[in-house]
Amino acid sequence: MRKPMPIDESYRFDEGLLISTTDLQGIITYANRKFCEVSGYHKNELKNKNHHIVRHPDMPKELFQKLWETIHSKREWAGLIKNLRKDGRYYWVYTHITPLFFNNRVYGYTAINRPASSHEIEEASLKYAQMLQQENIQKAI
Ligand SMILES: Cc1cc2nc3c(=O)[nH]c(=O)nc-3n(C[C@H](O)[C@H](O)[C@H](O)COP(=O)(O)O)c2cc1C
């Protein structure tokens, strides 16, 4: 599936929770109705795709590296994520990712996303833009 072209327009998301579960690789095994509504994808388009399907190019790589390091060490990760809808618009979420255990072994992850506040979005936009700039400078050297 081709990635949509980002358009600099936000999609308003003020209430409800986006819930998804993934396997150990981040492949989506379940997405609730709100996730479909906000991301703009049909359930069938999300199932068996990497969560990367909603990755926005404004998000720094380092953030996802930290996210994976944290959940690989069986800890929870929480933070702000800017995501890309199917139609190219973006939406911000406050994400809480938790490892799922069975017999003491992690078999997947669950993500619960609530709407991000304007203050959180303002802070994260600034921070992520700086991180991305650093990454681009490193790439150029
Ligand atoms: C449970 C779970 C939820 C995730 N949610 C998101 C998300 O909302 N947006 C996102 O871009 N990546 C999310 N990721 C991380 C993606 O799997 C992926 O690592 C990220 O989009 C970076 O993609 P890339 O490594 O291909 O550049 C999630 C991962 C897990 C395990």
The ligand as an SDF file (V2000), in Angstrom:
LIG
                    3D

 31 33  0  0  0  0  0  0  0  0999 V2000
    1.7110   -1.2780   20.0750 C   0  0  0  0  0  0  0  0  0  0  0  0
    2.4640   -0.3630   19.1420 C   0  0  0  0  0  0  0  0  0  0  0  0
    1.8820    0.8350   18.7380 C   0  0  0  0  0  0  0  0  0  0  0  0
    2.5440    1.6920   17.8630 C   0  0  0  0  0  0  0  0  0  0  0  0
    1.9320    2.8450   17.4830 N   0  0  0  0  0  0  0  0  0  0  0  0
    2.5240    3.6390   16.5700 C   0  0  0  0  0  0  0  0  0  0  0  0
    1.8770    4.8060   16.0950 C   0  0  0  0  0  0  0  0  0  0  0  0
    0.7810    5.1760   16.5230 O   0  0  0  0  0  0  0  0  0  0  0  0
    2.5160    5.5360   15.1370 N   0  0  0  0  0  0  0  0  0  0  0  0
    3.7350    5.1970   14.6310 C   0  0  0  0  0  0  0  0  0  0  0  0
    4.2480    5.8950   13.7460 O   0  0  0  0  0  0  0  0  0  0  0  0
    4.3850    4.1000   15.0890 N   0  0  0  0  0  0  0  0  0  0  0  0
    3.8140    3.3190   16.0310 C   0  0  0  0  0  0  0  0  0  0  0  0
    4.4730    2.2020   16.4810 N   0  0  0  0  0  0  0  0  0  0  0  0
    5.8510    1.9650   16.0290 C   0  0  0  0  0  0  0  0  0  0  0  0
    5.8920    1.3580   14.6120 C   0  0  0  0  0  0  0  0  0  0  0  0
    5.7850   -0.0420   14.6930 O   0  0  0  0  0  0  0  0  0  0  0  0
    7.2250    1.7250   13.8990 C   0  0  0  0  0  0  0  0  0  0  0  0
    8.3300    1.3060   14.6590 O   0  0  0  0  0  0  0  0  0  0  0  0
    7.3410    3.2480   13.6660 C   0  0  0  0  0  0  0  0  0  0  0  0
    6.2460    3.7340   12.9380 O   0  0  0  0  0  0  0  0  0  0  0  0
    8.6210    3.6040   12.9030 C   0  0  0  0  0  0  0  0  0  0  0  0
    8.6170    2.9930   11.6880 O   0  0  0  0  0  0  0  0  0  0  0  0
    9.9470    2.6380   10.9420 P   0  0  0  0  0  0  0  0  0  0  0  0
   10.8300    1.9490   11.9470 O   0  0  0  0  0  0  0  0  0  0  0  0
    9.5510    1.7410    9.8250 O   0  0  0  0  0  0  0  0  0  0  0  0
   10.5180    3.9360   10.5000 O   0  0  0  0  0  0  0  0  0  0  0  0
    3.8380    1.3430   17.3790 C   0  0  0  0  0  0  0  0  0  0  0  0
    4.4230    0.1420   17.7960 C   0  0  0  0  0  0  0  0  0  0  0  0
    3.7610   -0.6950   18.6710 C   0  0  0  0  0  0  0  0  0  0  0  0
    4.4100   -1.9830   19.1200 C   0  0  0  0  0  0  0  0  0  0  0  0
  1  2  1  0
  2  3  1  0
  2 30  2  0
  3  4  2  0
  4  5  1  0
  4 28  1  0
  5  6  2  0
  6  7  1  0
  6 13  1  0
  7  8  2  0
  7  9  1  0
  9 10  1  0
 10 11  2  0
 10 12  1  0
 12 13  2  0
 13 14  1  0
 14 15  1  0
 14 28  1  0
 15 16  1  0
 16 17  1  0
 16 18  1  0
 18 19  1  0
 18 20  1  0
 20 21  1  0
 20 22  1  0
 22 23  1  0
 23 24  1  0
 24 25  2  0
 24 26  1  0
 24 27  1  0
 28 29  2  0
 29 30  1  0
 30 31  1  0
M  END
$$$$
